[in-house]
Amino acid sequence: MPRRATPRGVLIFTILMLATLAGCAHPESWQRGVRDWVGRSADSLVRSWGMPSSSYTFGDGSRALRYATTEVMEHREHVYQANPYDPKAFGSYEWVTTGVSQLYCQANFHVNAEGTITSADYTGQYGACARLFSGRI
């Protein structure tokens, strides 16, 4: 007769699965994913990720490639608005913008004159990096 899963066993399994899935989108995995390009060709990076946001060729023939994204995030609150025409009447709740944040993320690759990636890193905030790396790492 098969054993039934205990509630504690189901909870432990669920926690382990969530931890595994969270690791797929964790900044450490992004850093590893970017650095995995070191030693590979810049052409293969461009074929995989598309054209970089910007690039620069140095006098010695080496290049810098940058993939970047910016995301604007609106902060909103649900605020009670009194009725301006009749103070005794009921007002209403409305969503009000209380601020705006700009998030950025960039992945930088240095390519030697032979076309091989020699270093790679990224910097930025989580929300924008999740968007930049989605489907790439």
Secondary structure, DSSP 8 states (H G I E B T S, - for coil): ------HHHHHHHHHHHHHHHHHTT-HHHHHHHHHTTTTSBHHHHHHHH-S-SEEEE-TTS-EEEEEEEEEEEEEEEEEEE--SS-TTS--EEEEEEEEEEEEEEEEEEEE-TTSBEEEEEEEE-HHHHHHHHTTT-
